[in-house]
Amino acid sequence: MYPELGLYIDGVWLRGEGRVAEPVINPATEQPIADLWHATDADLERALLAAKRSFAAWRKVSPYDRSRILRKAAEILRSRRDDVALTLTLEQGKILAESRGEVDAAVDIIEWAADEGRRAYGRVVAGRTSDIRQLVVPEPVGPAAAFTPWNFPATTPARKISTALAAGCPIIIKAAEETPGTCVEIVRAFDEAGLPAGVLNLVFGKPAYISEKLIGSPIIRKISFTGSVPVGKHLTRLAADGMKRVTMELGGHSPAIVFADADPVQAAKVLVGGKYRNAGQVCIAPSRFYVEKNIEDAFVSAFIAETKKLKLGDGTEPSSTMGPMANSRRLDAMDSFVGDPTRGGDILLGGARTGNRGYFFEPTIIHRPSDESRLMREEPFGPVAPVCPFDDFDEVISKANALPYGLAAYVFTSSTKTALAASDEIESGMVAVNSLSMTLTETPMGGVKDSGQGYEGGIEGIEGYLNRKFISLM
């Protein structure tokens, strides 16, 4: 039902042996399901030395042989898809259908990286005289340290691990302590696929301590983090001391703009699916909704009707369409957003915790909250949806761009002119028009402003793990 947990360092699984442990909690039942061991000082030093030692050999492994190992790992993970999905649901809470989809996406990511590593080409630059050859050659940047969150415990580690390995970089990954089992299964797949010892290391422990220890080491040359803006900024400052490459995929507060020429019922149906996926704990989820006044009533009615169809329950139950929040902190956060004295507006649906066990919060709709409320200024990262009207294009673009975030945005319109204009004017790393199509394996994922720097996925993702060396030959 749930895997045996452990640290994975230099090709060896480590458990117990005097290490501090913490319980892993099922968010649907609030019951412990396993003990997770924390890495010691000696464990972290061993992981760093393993990454340093293995870099010399792994960087020289051909992209074709790296690809073969990655594809084998993907094959192993695919064969265990249902078991890994159950692990994911037990520790994170999302419904099984979403967990299965996430494991499928993780396999897709690993396979993409396997191929993309083979396409990390250099180039020849024409010389100014016939006796000069000028080459631009890609080289792996060096050992990487990656830090992943609890909301997507399969796809986020899979993306960081596979991209680093495909580029020729060993990696030490610190996965989320609340959702360790899924990453353990991913690492096990790489181990069984024949990955050399030391190239991939998995650790857990106190996040602040581990991040400072790994980033502070001269062995680490690349940092990749997915998580909150404040933590991302802190890790970037730590990396700056060693001039280390960083990829930061940070939080957002994604505007969803529905213009009057859109179908309000269809837009509402699509946006409800995006908003309440994983109980709203998705960094790119539409999280503040702006609807042109002419269709405000029709949209709100349809949004309420679609939201009422959601069935809140344990993610392992086939009838559930929305699971619990991942931890008690998220419940407290939802209470604070709903109870904010500056909130304003009307609660049209939900607004409270529910059930006598588990971290469940009702799907919630708040109509016309104040622009100054926390809900409109801070990402709720949960199942609370604020819906506000707007009068014209310039007004809504101004509102969409008013915050320091720029990760994702959504536009609904039947006008090509409006779609193009909005896509141009919105300050965001990603924009989807009339759909939720975003963060596919083959497309770049990244934000602007406080939402991060660098990209994961697509042809851009592997560039973060490569140096470009210029060689002039005469």
Buried (B, 14 or more C-beta within 10 A) or exposed (E): EBBEBBBBBBBBBBEEEEBEBBEBBBBBBEEEBBBBBBBBEEBBBBBBBBBBBBBEEBBEBEBEEBBBBBBBBBBBBBEBBEBBBBBBBBBBBBBBBBBBBBBBBBBBBBBBBBBBBBEBEBEEEEEEEEEEEBEEEBBBBBBBBBBBBBBBBBBBBBBBBBBBBBBBBBBBBBBBBBBBBBBBBBBBBBBEBEBEBBBBBBBBBBBEEBBBBBBEBEBBBBBBBBBBBEBBEBBBEBBEEBEBBBBBBBBBBBBBBBBBEBBBBEBBBBBBBBBBBBBBBBBBBBBBBBBBEBBBEBBBBBBBEBBEEBEBBBBBBEEBBBBBBBBEEBBEBBBEBBEBEEBBBEBBBBBEBEBEEBBBBBBBBBBBBBBEBBBBBBBBBBBBBBBBBBEEBEEBBEBBBBBEBBBBBBBBBEEEEBBEBBBEBBBBBBBBBBEBEBBBBEBBBBBBBBBBBBBBBBBBBBBBBBBEEEEEEE
